[in-house]
Amino acid sequence: MVDDVIAGTATMIVGNDGNYTEIWDGAWHNEVDPYATIHRIAIGDGLRDNT
């Protein structure tokens, strides 16, 4: 929040993420430990540095 306006958003998935159930041309280095993934990060236009 910036000046009571939503500044940005993101989605974090803790645990198995269905997007990574099947991996082509590779493999997980560790299939035992839990993990988290971050998707869909967005920042409001008025807050981006456009330089």
Chimera marker file (.cmm) of the C-alpha trace (Angstrom):
<marker_set name="trace">
<marker id="1" x="0.000" y="0.000" z="0.000" r="1" g="1" b="0" radius="0.5"/>
<marker id="2" x="1.215" y="3.463" z="-0.907" r="1" g="1" b="0" radius="0.5"/>
<marker id="3" x="-0.965" y="6.373" z="0.168" r="1" g="1" b="0" radius="0.5"/>
<marker id="4" x="-3.859" y="3.930" z="0.779" r="1" g="1" b="0" radius="0.5"/>
<marker id="5" x="-3.613" y="2.563" z="-2.776" r="1" g="1" b="0" radius="0.5"/>
<marker id="6" x="-2.618" y="-1.008" z="-3.622" r="1" g="1" b="0" radius="0.5"/>
<marker id="7" x="0.933" y="-0.754" z="-4.969" r="1" g="1" b="0" radius="0.5"/>
<marker id="8" x="1.455" y="-4.293" z="-6.184" r="1" g="1" b="0" radius="0.5"/>
<marker id="9" x="0.619" y="-7.937" z="-5.787" r="1" g="1" b="0" radius="0.5"/>
<marker id="10" x="2.219" y="-11.382" z="-6.009" r="1" g="1" b="0" radius="0.5"/>
<marker id="11" x="1.237" y="-14.998" z="-5.519" r="1" g="1" b="0" radius="0.5"/>
<marker id="12" x="3.381" y="-17.330" z="-3.410" r="1" g="1" b="0" radius="0.5"/>
<marker id="13" x="2.636" y="-21.039" z="-3.333" r="1" g="1" b="0" radius="0.5"/>
<marker id="14" x="4.151" y="-23.003" z="-0.447" r="1" g="1" b="0" radius="0.5"/>
<marker id="15" x="4.255" y="-26.729" z="-1.158" r="1" g="1" b="0" radius="0.5"/>
<marker id="16" x="3.824" y="-28.684" z="-4.344" r="1" g="1" b="0" radius="0.5"/>
<marker id="17" x="3.043" y="-26.396" z="-7.267" r="1" g="1" b="0" radius="0.5"/>
<marker id="18" x="1.068" y="-28.091" z="-10.035" r="1" g="1" b="0" radius="0.5"/>
<marker id="19" x="2.965" y="-26.022" z="-12.618" r="1" g="1" b="0" radius="0.5"/>
<marker id="20" x="6.065" y="-28.093" z="-11.816" r="1" g="1" b="0" radius="0.5"/>
<marker id="21" x="4.537" y="-31.572" z="-11.567" r="1" g="1" b="0" radius="0.5"/>
<marker id="22" x="6.162" y="-32.520" z="-14.862" r="1" g="1" b="0" radius="0.5"/>
<marker id="23" x="9.499" y="-31.030" z="-15.900" r="1" g="1" b="0" radius="0.5"/>
<marker id="24" x="10.780" y="-31.475" z="-19.458" r="1" g="1" b="0" radius="0.5"/>
<marker id="25" x="14.503" y="-31.670" z="-20.269" r="1" g="1" b="0" radius="0.5"/>
<marker id="26" x="15.562" y="-31.672" z="-16.615" r="1" g="1" b="0" radius="0.5"/>
<marker id="27" x="14.726" y="-32.771" z="-13.100" r="1" g="1" b="0" radius="0.5"/>
<marker id="28" x="14.496" y="-31.477" z="-9.557" r="1" g="1" b="0" radius="0.5"/>
<marker id="29" x="17.840" y="-31.649" z="-7.751" r="1" g="1" b="0" radius="0.5"/>
<marker id="30" x="15.982" y="-32.399" z="-4.533" r="1" g="1" b="0" radius="0.5"/>
<marker id="31" x="12.575" y="-34.098" z="-4.485" r="1" g="1" b="0" radius="0.5"/>
<marker id="32" x="12.374" y="-34.413" z="-0.683" r="1" g="1" b="0" radius="0.5"/>
<marker id="33" x="12.507" y="-30.909" z="0.833" r="1" g="1" b="0" radius="0.5"/>
<marker id="34" x="9.522" y="-28.550" z="0.616" r="1" g="1" b="0" radius="0.5"/>
<marker id="35" x="9.735" y="-25.476" z="-1.577" r="1" g="1" b="0" radius="0.5"/>
<marker id="36" x="7.882" y="-22.275" z="-2.398" r="1" g="1" b="0" radius="0.5"/>
<marker id="37" x="7.330" y="-20.607" z="-5.771" r="1" g="1" b="0" radius="0.5"/>
<marker id="38" x="6.496" y="-16.992" z="-6.548" r="1" g="1" b="0" radius="0.5"/>
<marker id="39" x="4.256" y="-16.181" z="-9.522" r="1" g="1" b="0" radius="0.5"/>
<marker id="40" x="2.340" y="-13.266" z="-10.973" r="1" g="1" b="0" radius="0.5"/>
<marker id="41" x="4.255" y="-10.295" z="-9.625" r="1" g="1" b="0" radius="0.5"/>
<marker id="42" x="2.705" y="-6.943" z="-10.588" r="1" g="1" b="0" radius="0.5"/>
<marker id="43" x="3.530" y="-3.335" z="-9.673" r="1" g="1" b="0" radius="0.5"/>
<marker id="44" x="1.203" y="-0.394" z="-10.336" r="1" g="1" b="0" radius="0.5"/>
<marker id="45" x="2.088" y="1.786" z="-13.336" r="1" g="1" b="0" radius="0.5"/>
<marker id="46" x="2.461" y="4.901" z="-11.218" r="1" g="1" b="0" radius="0.5"/>
<marker id="47" x="5.136" y="3.218" z="-9.078" r="1" g="1" b="0" radius="0.5"/>
<marker id="48" x="7.474" y="1.912" z="-11.766" r="1" g="1" b="0" radius="0.5"/>
<marker id="49" x="10.730" y="3.670" z="-12.577" r="1" g="1" b="0" radius="0.5"/>
<marker id="50" x="10.431" y="4.194" z="-16.326" r="1" g="1" b="0" radius="0.5"/>
<marker id="51" x="13.959" y="5.509" z="-16.840" r="1" g="1" b="0" radius="0.5"/>
<link id1="1" id2="2" r="1" g="1" b="0" radius="0.2"/>
<link id1="2" id2="3" r="1" g="1" b="0" radius="0.2"/>
<link id1="3" id2="4" r="1" g="1" b="0" radius="0.2"/>
<link id1="4" id2="5" r="1" g="1" b="0" radius="0.2"/>
<link id1="5" id2="6" r="1" g="1" b="0" radius="0.2"/>
<link id1="6" id2="7" r="1" g="1" b="0" radius="0.2"/>
<link id1="7" id2="8" r="1" g="1" b="0" radius="0.2"/>
<link id1="8" id2="9" r="1" g="1" b="0" radius="0.2"/>
<link id1="9" id2="10" r="1" g="1" b="0" radius="0.2"/>
<link id1="10" id2="11" r="1" g="1" b="0" radius="0.2"/>
<link id1="11" id2="12" r="1" g="1" b="0" radius="0.2"/>
<link id1="12" id2="13" r="1" g="1" b="0" radius="0.2"/>
<link id1="13" id2="14" r="1" g="1" b="0" radius="0.2"/>
<link id1="14" id2="15" r="1" g="1" b="0" radius="0.2"/>
<link id1="15" id2="16" r="1" g="1" b="0" radius="0.2"/>
<link id1="16" id2="17" r="1" g="1" b="0" radius="0.2"/>
<link id1="17" id2="18" r="1" g="1" b="0" radius="0.2"/>
<link id1="18" id2="19" r="1" g="1" b="0" radius="0.2"/>
<link id1="19" id2="20" r="1" g="1" b="0" radius="0.2"/>
<link id1="20" id2="21" r="1" g="1" b="0" radius="0.2"/>
<link id1="21" id2="22" r="1" g="1" b="0" radius="0.2"/>
<link id1="22" id2="23" r="1" g="1" b="0" radius="0.2"/>
<link id1="23" id2="24" r="1" g="1" b="0" radius="0.2"/>
<link id1="24" id2="25" r="1" g="1" b="0" radius="0.2"/>
<link id1="25" id2="26" r="1" g="1" b="0" radius="0.2"/>
<link id1="26" id2="27" r="1" g="1" b="0" radius="0.2"/>
<link id1="27" id2="28" r="1" g="1" b="0" radius="0.2"/>
<link id1="28" id2="29" r="1" g="1" b="0" radius="0.2"/>
<link id1="29" id2="30" r="1" g="1" b="0" radius="0.2"/>
<link id1="30" id2="31" r="1" g="1" b="0" radius="0.2"/>
<link id1="31" id2="32" r="1" g="1" b="0" radius="0.2"/>
<link id1="32" id2="33" r="1" g="1" b="0" radius="0.2"/>
<link id1="33" id2="34" r="1" g="1" b="0" radius="0.2"/>
<link id1="34" id2="35" r="1" g="1" b="0" radius="0.2"/>
<link id1="35" id2="36" r="1" g="1" b="0" radius="0.2"/>
<link id1="36" id2="37" r="1" g="1" b="0" radius="0.2"/>
<link id1="37" id2="38" r="1" g="1" b="0" radius="0.2"/>
<link id1="38" id2="39" r="1" g="1" b="0" radius="0.2"/>
<link id1="39" id2="40" r="1" g="1" b="0" radius="0.2"/>
<link id1="40" id2="41" r="1" g="1" b="0" radius="0.2"/>
<link id1="41" id2="42" r="1" g="1" b="0" radius="0.2"/>
<link id1="42" id2="43" r="1" g="1" b="0" radius="0.2"/>
<link id1="43" id2="44" r="1" g="1" b="0" radius="0.2"/>
<link id1="44" id2="45" r="1" g="1" b="0" radius="0.2"/>
<link id1="45" id2="46" r="1" g="1" b="0" radius="0.2"/>
<link id1="46" id2="47" r="1" g="1" b="0" radius="0.2"/>
<link id1="47" id2="48" r="1" g="1" b="0" radius="0.2"/>
<link id1="48" id2="49" r="1" g="1" b="0" radius="0.2"/>
<link id1="49" id2="50" r="1" g="1" b="0" radius="0.2"/>
<link id1="50" id2="51" r="1" g="1" b="0" radius="0.2"/>
</marker_set>
